[in-house]
Amino acid sequence: MNVVTAFLAGLLFGAGLILSGMSNPAKVLAFLDVGGVWDPSLLFVMVGAILVAAVAFRFARTRVRPLFGSVIHVPGAGRIDVPLVLGSVTFGVGWGLVGYCPGPALTALAVGGRSTLLFVAAMVAGMAIFEVAERIRAGTEANRGATRAAAGPPGD
């Protein structure tokens, strides 16, 4: 049932992106061009999404278990750190330069275009680079901890 629910949710999300124009980079760039010919229509899409999410999160908080699944995952308040800020800035710069973010880019693959394919390839490459870097970092931290454990407590 989870696969069917995920498929239907993804289909609905993709249809919403297409209908709202968020899979059209020209429309997104016009929304981001607040100093030029600004197109505020995507603001209504964002406000609508926030309202739907607010209702859904409020409903989720009243339940012991989800309708489909075993655990409700509600995001909590996280701390703001350097990786979060750098990731946000990188995302924003990419969105502002190209007019795509991951969801709309994948949706736009359906209508094709070399630039969309190039963006998605670069996005996947960036995700792969991140994964490799995280594994290296985790391995380095694990090795550092093992070296400290082998050396014994400080002061020996």
N, C-alpha and C positions, 0 to 999 in steps of 0.2 A: 504494500500500500504506500510506503514512503516514496518509492520510485515514481509511482503514478502521481502522487501529490507534488513531488518536486518537479516533475515534467510539466504538469498543469500550471504550477506557480511560475515556472520559467517561461512557459508559453504566454501566460498573461502578462508577465513583466516585459517580455520582448514586444508584444503587441502594444502595450502602453508606451514603450519607448518610441516605436514607429509612429503611432497615432499622435503623440505629443510633439514629435519633431526632434526629439533628443538624439536620434540616430543620424540626424543631418548636421554635419559639422558647421555648415554655413549658418544655420539657425543658432547653434550654440555660440559660435564666435560673435554673432550679432547680439546675443544676450550679454556676452562678456564685454562688449564694446560700449562701456558706459560713457565714454567721452565722445563718441561718434553717433552713429544712427543706432540707438539702443532699441532692442526688441525685448520688451519685458514679458513676453508670453510664457517663457520657461519659468518665470517666477511663480506663475499660477500652478504650473506642474509641480514645482517644489513644495509650495504651500499645501497643495492637495495631497501630496505624498506624506508630508509631515502630519497632516490631520488624520489620514487613514492609519498611519503607524501609531499615532497617539492613542487612537481608539483601540487598535489591536493590542498594544502593550497594556493598556488599562484592563482590557478583557482578560489578557493572559495572567495578570496579577491576581485575578479572582479565582483562578483554577489551580487545582492540585496537580493535574497532569494535562498535557496538551491533547488536542483532539486526535492528532496523528503523531504518535511517538511516545517516548517514555519520560523525557525530561524537558522542561521548559528552560531555554537558554535566554536569559534576559541580560543584556550587557550592563555592566556596572560602570561606575565612574573610575576611569583609569588615571594614572598620573601622566602629566605632560613632560616628556623627556626629549632628548636630542633626536633619537631615531624617529619619534612621532612627528616632530617639527620638520625634520629633513624630508621625511616621506610625504608630508602634507604639502610642503613647498614644491617638491619634485612633481607630485601629482598635479598641483595647480598650474605650474609652468607648462607641463605637457598638455593639459586640458586647454590652456589659453593659447598655446602655439598651434595645436592641431584641431581642437574642437571635439576630441573624442575622450571618453573615459572608458574603462573596460567593458561595462555592460552594453552601452550603445555601439561600441566598436565591434563586438561580437555579433550584435544584431545586424549591423550594417554589412557584415560579411555576406549576408543573404543576397544583397543586391550587388555585391562585388565592387570592383574598382581596385586598381593597383595600389593607390594610396592607403586604402583601408587594409588591404592585405599586408602591406609594408608596416603599418602601424601595429597590427596584431602580432606580426612576427617579431618586431622590436619589443613589444610588451612581453611576449613569452620569453624572449631572450633575457630581458631584464629580470623577470621572475626567476629564471634559471640561475642567473648570476647571483641573485639574492640568496637562493637556496644553498648554492655552493659556499658563498661567504658565511652564511649562518652555520653550516656544518663545520667549516674550518674554525670559526670562532668557538663553537661548542667543543670541538676537539681540543683546541688550545686551552680552554678553561678546564676541561677534564684532565688534561696532562698536567697543568699547573697545580690542580688539586691533588693529583696522585704524587707529584714531586714533593709537595708540602707534607703529605701524609707519610711518605717514605723517610723524610728528613726528621720526622718527630716534632714534638711541640717546641715552640720557640724557647730559647734559653737553655737548651740541653748542650 
